[in-house]
Amino acid sequence: MISPTSRFLSNSWRSSIILQTQSIFNLRTQRSFSATPWRLLRTTEMTDEQLASVRIDRQRLWKDIHTTCEWGKGEKWGPEETNIGMSRLTLSDADKQARDWFVETTESLGCKVTVDAMGNIFAVRPGKKDGPPTFAGSHLDTQPTGGRYDGILGVHAGIEALKAMNDHEISTEFPTGVINWTNEEGARFPISMVSSGVWAGAFPIEKAYDLVEVGGGKATQKSELERIGYLGSTEASYKANPIGAHFELHIEQGPILESSGGKIGAVEGVQAYKWFTVTVQGRDCHTGTTDFQNRSDAMLTAAKLILHSHNKAFELGCLASTGILTLKPGSTNTVPGLVRFSLDIRSKDDAKLQRLEEALKEDFSEIADGKDIGGLNTLGTKGRGCTMEWQLDTDSPATKFHEDCIKCVEASAADMLGTKASAQVQRMTSGAGHDSVYTSRRSPTSMIFVPCRDGVSHNPAEYCSPEDCGNGAQVLLGAMLRYDRLRAEKGA
Amino acid sequence: MISPTSRFLSNSWRSSIILQTQSIFNLRTQRSFSATPWRLLRTTEMTDEQLASVRIDRQRLWKDIHTTCEWGKGEKWGPEETNIGMSRLTLSDADKQARDWFVETTESLGCKVTVDAMGNIFAVRPGKKDGPPTFAGSHLDTQPTGGRYDGILGVHAGIEALKAMNDHEISTEFPTGVINWTNEEGARFPISMVSSGVWAGAFPIEKAYDLVEVGGGKATQKSELERIGYLGSTEASYKANPIGAHFELHIEQGPILESSGGKIGAVEGVQAYKWFTVTVQGRDCHTGTTDFQNRSDAMLTAAKLILHSHNKAFELGCLASTGILTLKPGSTNTVPGLVRFSLDIRSKDDAKLQRLEEALKEDFSEIADGKDIGGLNTLGTKGRGCTMEWQLDTDSPATKFHEDCIKCVEASAADMLGTKASAQVQRMTSGAGHDSVYTSRRSPTSMIFVPCRDGVSHNPAEYCSPEDCGNGAQVLLGAMLRYDRLRAEKGA
C-alpha cells in the first residue's frame, strides 16, 4: 500500500529518488534489479549497501518536531524560535491536539490507526505479509517543565521513518508502524510508563484508570481519556495487540555520549528503579512556643531522611532523588505535623537496589525515631520523634534488551557513520525508564540514544541538535528495515 | 448605659447579686454604700475586695465559645462534642459568620461597634467619661488546622467581661471594650498580626491590602475584606482610633504553666522573631540519568539548609522552624530546580536573633555552594551547587509590656487565687507573637496566659479546660476594672 503522500510526489523529486537508487545499486551491487521494479523494493532483496542508502529527510523531521511543539509550549529559555520548553501533560488539551495530529498524519501516510483502552495509539503501515508489526514507539506527553525532545523525538522519528519508506517506495516483509504511548512520564498520573505497562500485563488496567492527578485535582486517568476522546475499544494487551519488535529513539538524558564524543548509543538495557511515597507523621505545634525537644517536626525529619537517602545511595553506588514534597498544614508559624515525599531509587543492578531499599527502610525508621545515624539526630534536633510509612508506587527491575535488536541498531549506526562508527557508537545502559522496558517483556526491543546538550533533560532547556535528531531517526529507520529483513530470514 | 441583657435579668438572679454584693461589702469594708446605689457602682469607689467579688459566668463563657466554633469546624480528634478543631481562615465565609455574631452580640450588650479599614472590629461600652477605651482584644481567625482556643478564647473572654460588667451594673470611669483583630494568624495572607500592625503604623495599609492568599489562589486581603463586607470606613490607625490599654487573654501555647503547676501567666513581653522566605535555585534534571556530581538539586539543598537552621538555632539558644515548602516542577523523576521555604527564627533577645540571622545567611550560601559545613556536603551529595535568595517577610523585635498592666494582671490573679497565687501566678515571656505586640507600641498592654494541654497549639487537639478558660476570663475582667480605676486615680 502506497501512501497518499508518496502518490503525489512531484516528478522531479520522484526522478531524483530513481536516479539515486539506481546509481547506488549500479555502483555497489552485482545483482540486477531489472525484474524488481524500484517501487516494490523488498527489504529481503536489498543488500546492506542498499539498506544503508535509504535516507530520511532531516529538514522535514526538524520542522515537524517544532510544528507539533506549538501545542503545550512551556518556558522560553533562549533567543531561537525553538528555544521554548514544553508543558504537555498527558491527556491535557494540548496532548489531545498532538494526538489528533499523530492520527491525521499517519493516516495520510496510509497507516491503519488503532487506539487501545489506555489511549495508546498504534499506526501500522502494511507489509507483504501479515504479522505483528515492527514498531518505532515513544511518547508525546512531557514533564510539566520539560523539553522538546524527550519522547517527542522518538515518535517523530518513527513517523519520519514511515515517510522515508513511502518516499523510497519500500515494501517491508512484515508490517511496520509507530506507537504513541499514553502517560510515559507519570508526571500527571503518578505511575510512569503506565500504559505500556498495562499493555505488557505488568498491572491491571483498573489501577491505571483509577490514578488521580497529582496537585490536588480530581481527574482520573480514565476520566481524562474519556474527556479528550482517546478511550479506545481495543484491549490494551500484548495478547490482543501483539508487537513484532519495538525500537525507541530517545535523547540520552545524561552526559555520557556528549562527554565521550559518541554519536549513537546502542542501548542494552535499563537500570532498575523503584518509586516510593514516604509519609512522615509528626504533630502540628506552634513554632514560637514549642522548644525543640517537645516537637514532632515532620518537615525536619523529612529533611534528615532526604539527606540520608542521598548519602546511603552514594555509598552503595546507586541513585536517590526526591522530586515531590507536600506538607500540612502549611503555615509559617506552625511546625508541620505531616510530610509526604517521593523517593526514586535506581541502580543498574537489582541486588544493589534491594540492598539500598532495605538499608533505607531500616535507617529511616530509626532516624525518625530519634536515633543518631550519620549525625542527623544531635541533641538539639532530636525532638520527640515521628512515625513513618512507605508505599511502593513503581517497581521496575533491571531490563535487558534483545541482542538481535541491539545488533540491528549497531549495524544501522555503522551504515550511517562508516569508519567513524567504532569511535562514535557505544553500548549503553539507560538511566531512565522508557516504554521499551515494558515492550521488552513481550517482544524483542532495543533503544537508540543520541546526545543531548549537557545531558540536560526534564528541563525546558533540554536540547538535541538537528544533526543528532537526524542521526537518531536515520539509525531508527535502518534498524527497522534490517530487523524486518532479519525476521523474514528467520521466518518469524 | 445599661445593656438590654441586664435589663431583663430575672428578679431572682438580680436579688442574688444584690445579696452577694451587699454581704461582701458588709464583711470586707468599713465604707458605707448608702449614697451609691449598686446599679451605678463605679470602679473608683470599689475596694480591692469589691473588685475581686465581681465574677464572670464561667458556664456562659464555655457555651459561647463552642457556639461560635460551629463556624469553621475542622478535624474531629476526640469523643466529646467540643473535641473538634477549627479551620477558620481569616476573611473566609466562616470568619464572616463569626464576625457577624461578634457585632450582633456586642451591640446587644449596648456597645458601639466600629469597623476600621483593615476590618478590625472595636466594640465599646461607654464609661463615665470619654477617652480611649480599656480594651480586651484578640482574634477570631484560626490556622488551617487550628484549635478552639487560640485567639477565640481572648475575644470571648472580653465579651464575657463586658457581660459581667452589665450583670453587675458596673460603670467604669473610662470606656471599656473588646476588639476582634483581622488576620492575626497570617496563615492565609502571610503576614501575622498584620491588622494590628497597620493600626500601630508598623507598615502601610497598601502592603496589607496587596497580600495574596497562599496556596495559589488570587484573592487579596483587600478583595476579601470587600467580599465579606468588612472593609470599614474608619482609618486603621492608632491616631484616628486610639486605645487606652490592651489586655489579651491567650492560651500559653507551650508547656511551661502546665509542667510547673501554674494557673496564670502575667506576660511581661514577647520574644523577637523574623520570618523569611528562602528561595533555592538549582536546575531541573532527570533523576535516572544525572549522577549526583552533575546535579543542582534544590530539594536536597533545602533539606541541608533546614537541618542546619535547627542545629545553628539550638547552638545559639534560639528557635528555627520551616512550616511551608513548595518546589518545582514537582515530578517523581525530575530533580527539582526550585524550592521555596519559610524560615521562622525566634529568640527572647534581639541581639541573639541578629547573630542567628547573620550566621544562617553566611552558612546557607556556603552550604548551597557546596562547602562542607556540619557534614552536610560530603563527596556524594555536593553536586554542582545552587544559588540562594532571602526575603524578609516579618520582623518583630522583642517586646516589653507595660508594668502597670502587668501589675493589674497579677493583682487580679491574686484576687482570684488568694493564698495560692504565689505558687500559681508567674511572670512569663510569650514565645508566639500576638496583636498585643503591636498595641504595646501605642498603648499600655499586657497579656494573660492560661495553660493548654501538653502545650499543644496550632493543632485541632489544642485544649484549654473550662476551669482554665474561666480563670483567664476572670483575671481579664479584674485586670480591666483595676486598670480603669488606676487610670482614674492617675487622671489619664
HADDOCK unambig.tbl for C-alpha pairs under 7 A between the chains (distance, minus, plus):
assign (segid A and resid 144 and name CA) (segid B and resid 329 and name CA) 6.29 0.50 0.50
assign (segid A and resid 145 and name CA) (segid B and resid 329 and name CA) 6.12 0.50 0.50
assign (segid A and resid 187 and name CA) (segid B and resid 331 and name CA) 5.31 0.50 0.50
assign (segid A and resid 253 and name CA) (segid B and resid 286 and name CA) 6.84 0.50 0.50
assign (segid A and resid 253 and name CA) (segid B and resid 289 and name CA) 5.81 0.50 0.50
assign (segid A and resid 254 and name CA) (segid B and resid 289 and name CA) 4.91 0.50 0.50
assign (segid A and resid 254 and name CA) (segid B and resid 290 and name CA) 5.68 0.50 0.50
assign (segid A and resid 284 and name CA) (segid B and resid 458 and name CA) 6.26 0.50 0.50
assign (segid A and resid 284 and name CA) (segid B and resid 459 and name CA) 5.36 0.50 0.50
assign (segid A and resid 285 and name CA) (segid B and resid 456 and name CA) 5.90 0.50 0.50
assign (segid A and resid 285 and name CA) (segid B and resid 457 and name CA) 5.33 0.50 0.50
assign (segid A and resid 285 and name CA) (segid B and resid 458 and name CA) 5.23 0.50 0.50
assign (segid A and resid 285 and name CA) (segid B and resid 459 and name CA) 6.12 0.50 0.50
assign (segid A and resid 286 and name CA) (segid B and resid 253 and name CA) 6.84 0.50 0.50
assign (segid A and resid 286 and name CA) (segid B and resid 457 and name CA) 5.72 0.50 0.50
assign (segid A and resid 286 and name CA) (segid B and resid 458 and name CA) 5.53 0.50 0.50
assign (segid A and resid 287 and name CA) (segid B and resid 321 and name CA) 6.11 0.50 0.50
assign (segid A and resid 288 and name CA) (segid B and resid 346 and name CA) 6.74 0.50 0.50
assign (segid A and resid 288 and name CA) (segid B and resid 431 and name CA) 4.51 0.50 0.50
assign (segid A and resid 288 and name CA) (segid B and resid 432 and name CA) 4.52 0.50 0.50
assign (segid A and resid 289 and name CA) (segid B and resid 253 and name CA) 5.78 0.50 0.50
assign (segid A and resid 289 and name CA) (segid B and resid 254 and name CA) 4.88 0.50 0.50
assign (segid A and resid 289 and name CA) (segid B and resid 431 and name CA) 4.46 0.50 0.50
assign (segid A and resid 289 and name CA) (segid B and resid 432 and name CA) 5.81 0.50 0.50
assign (segid A and resid 290 and name CA) (segid B and resid 254 and name CA) 5.64 0.50 0.50
assign (segid A and resid 300 and name CA) (segid B and resid 306 and name CA) 6.75 0.50 0.50
assign (segid A and resid 300 and name CA) (segid B and resid 307 and name CA) 6.36 0.50 0.50
assign (segid A and resid 303 and name CA) (segid B and resid 303 and name CA) 4.28 0.50 0.50
assign (segid A and resid 303 and name CA) (segid B and resid 304 and name CA) 6.93 0.50 0.50
assign (segid A and resid 303 and name CA) (segid B and resid 306 and name CA) 6.83 0.50 0.50
assign (segid A and resid 303 and name CA) (segid B and resid 307 and name CA) 6.47 0.50 0.50
assign (segid A and resid 304 and name CA) (segid B and resid 303 and name CA) 6.92 0.50 0.50
assign (segid A and resid 304 and name CA) (segid B and resid 307 and name CA) 6.89 0.50 0.50
assign (segid A and resid 306 and name CA) (segid B and resid 300 and name CA) 6.75 0.50 0.50
assign (segid A and resid 306 and name CA) (segid B and resid 303 and name CA) 6.82 0.50 0.50
assign (segid A and resid 307 and name CA) (segid B and resid 300 and name CA) 6.36 0.50 0.50
assign (segid A and resid 307 and name CA) (segid B and resid 303 and name CA) 6.47 0.50 0.50
assign (segid A and resid 307 and name CA) (segid B and resid 304 and name CA) 6.89 0.50 0.50
assign (segid A and resid 310 and name CA) (segid B and resid 381 and name CA) 6.30 0.50 0.50
assign (segid A and resid 311 and name CA) (segid B and resid 380 and name CA) 6.20 0.50 0.50
assign (segid A and resid 311 and name CA) (segid B and resid 381 and name CA) 6.51 0.50 0.50
assign (segid A and resid 314 and name CA) (segid B and resid 380 and name CA) 5.37 0.50 0.50
assign (segid A and resid 321 and name CA) (segid B and resid 287 and name CA) 6.12 0.50 0.50
assign (segid A and resid 321 and name CA) (segid B and resid 335 and name CA) 6.50 0.50 0.50
assign (segid A and resid 322 and name CA) (segid B and resid 332 and name CA) 6.60 0.50 0.50
assign (segid A and resid 322 and name CA) (segid B and resid 335 and name CA) 6.69 0.50 0.50
assign (segid A and resid 323 and name CA) (segid B and resid 330 and name CA) 5.52 0.50 0.50
assign (segid A and resid 323 and name CA) (segid B and resid 331 and name CA) 5.16 0.50 0.50
assign (segid A and resid 323 and name CA) (segid B and resid 332 and name CA) 4.56 0.50 0.50
assign (segid A and resid 323 and name CA) (segid B and resid 333 and name CA) 6.27 0.50 0.50
assign (segid A and resid 323 and name CA) (segid B and resid 334 and name CA) 5.54 0.50 0.50
assign (segid A and resid 323 and name CA) (segid B and resid 335 and name CA) 5.25 0.50 0.50
assign (segid A and resid 323 and name CA) (segid B and resid 336 and name CA) 5.56 0.50 0.50
assign (segid A and resid 324 and name CA) (segid B and resid 330 and name CA) 4.81 0.50 0.50
assign (segid A and resid 324 and name CA) (segid B and resid 331 and name CA) 5.71 0.50 0.50
assign (segid A and resid 324 and name CA) (segid B and resid 332 and name CA) 5.81 0.50 0.50
assign (segid A and resid 329 and name CA) (segid B and resid 144 and name CA) 6.36 0.50 0.50
assign (segid A and resid 329 and name CA) (segid B and resid 145 and name CA) 6.17 0.50 0.50
assign (segid A and resid 330 and name CA) (segid B and resid 323 and name CA) 5.54 0.50 0.50
assign (segid A and resid 330 and name CA) (segid B and resid 324 and name CA) 4.82 0.50 0.50
assign (segid A and resid 331 and name CA) (segid B and resid 187 and name CA) 5.37 0.50 0.50
assign (segid A and resid 331 and name CA) (segid B and resid 323 and name CA) 5.19 0.50 0.50
assign (segid A and resid 331 and name CA) (segid B and resid 324 and name CA) 5.73 0.50 0.50
assign (segid A and resid 332 and name CA) (segid B and resid 322 and name CA) 6.61 0.50 0.50
assign (segid A and resid 332 and name CA) (segid B and resid 323 and name CA) 4.57 0.50 0.50
assign (segid A and resid 332 and name CA) (segid B and resid 324 and name CA) 5.81 0.50 0.50
assign (segid A and resid 332 and name CA) (segid B and resid 342 and name CA) 5.88 0.50 0.50
assign (segid A and resid 332 and name CA) (segid B and resid 344 and name CA) 6.65 0.50 0.50
assign (segid A and resid 333 and name CA) (segid B and resid 323 and name CA) 6.26 0.50 0.50
assign (segid A and resid 333 and name CA) (segid B and resid 344 and name CA) 6.80 0.50 0.50
assign (segid A and resid 334 and name CA) (segid B and resid 323 and name CA) 5.55 0.50 0.50
assign (segid A and resid 334 and name CA) (segid B and resid 458 and name CA) 6.20 0.50 0.50
assign (segid A and resid 335 and name CA) (segid B and resid 321 and name CA) 6.48 0.50 0.50
assign (segid A and resid 335 and name CA) (segid B and resid 322 and name CA) 6.69 0.50 0.50
assign (segid A and resid 335 and name CA) (segid B and resid 323 and name CA) 5.25 0.50 0.50
assign (segid A and resid 336 and name CA) (segid B and resid 323 and name CA) 5.57 0.50 0.50
assign (segid A and resid 342 and name CA) (segid B and resid 332 and name CA) 5.87 0.50 0.50
assign (segid A and resid 344 and name CA) (segid B and resid 332 and name CA) 6.65 0.50 0.50
assign (segid A and resid 344 and name CA) (segid B and resid 333 and name CA) 6.80 0.50 0.50
assign (segid A and resid 346 and name CA) (segid B and resid 288 and name CA) 6.73 0.50 0.50
assign (segid A and resid 380 and name CA) (segid B and resid 311 and name CA) 6.20 0.50 0.50
assign (segid A and resid 380 and name CA) (segid B and resid 314 and name CA) 5.36 0.50 0.50
assign (segid A and resid 381 and name CA) (segid B and resid 310 and name CA) 6.30 0.50 0.50
assign (segid A and resid 381 and name CA) (segid B and resid 311 and name CA) 6.51 0.50 0.50
assign (segid A and resid 431 and name CA) (segid B and resid 288 and name CA) 4.52 0.50 0.50
assign (segid A and resid 431 and name CA) (segid B and resid 289 and name CA) 4.45 0.50 0.50
assign (segid A and resid 432 and name CA) (segid B and resid 288 and name CA) 4.52 0.50 0.50
assign (segid A and resid 432 and name CA) (segid B and resid 289 and name CA) 5.80 0.50 0.50
assign (segid A and resid 456 and name CA) (segid B and resid 285 and name CA) 5.92 0.50 0.50
assign (segid A and resid 457 and name CA) (segid B and resid 285 and name CA) 5.32 0.50 0.50
assign (segid A and resid 457 and name CA) (segid B and resid 286 and name CA) 5.71 0.50 0.50
assign (segid A and resid 458 and name CA) (segid B and resid 284 and name CA) 6.24 0.50 0.50
assign (segid A and resid 458 and name CA) (segid B and resid 285 and name CA) 5.21 0.50 0.50
assign (segid A and resid 458 and name CA) (segid B and resid 286 and name CA) 5.52 0.50 0.50
assign (segid A and resid 458 and name CA) (segid B and resid 334 and name CA) 6.21 0.50 0.50
assign (segid A and resid 459 and name CA) (segid B and resid 284 and name CA) 5.33 0.50 0.50
assign (segid A and resid 459 and name CA) (segid B and resid 285 and name CA) 6.11 0.50 0.50
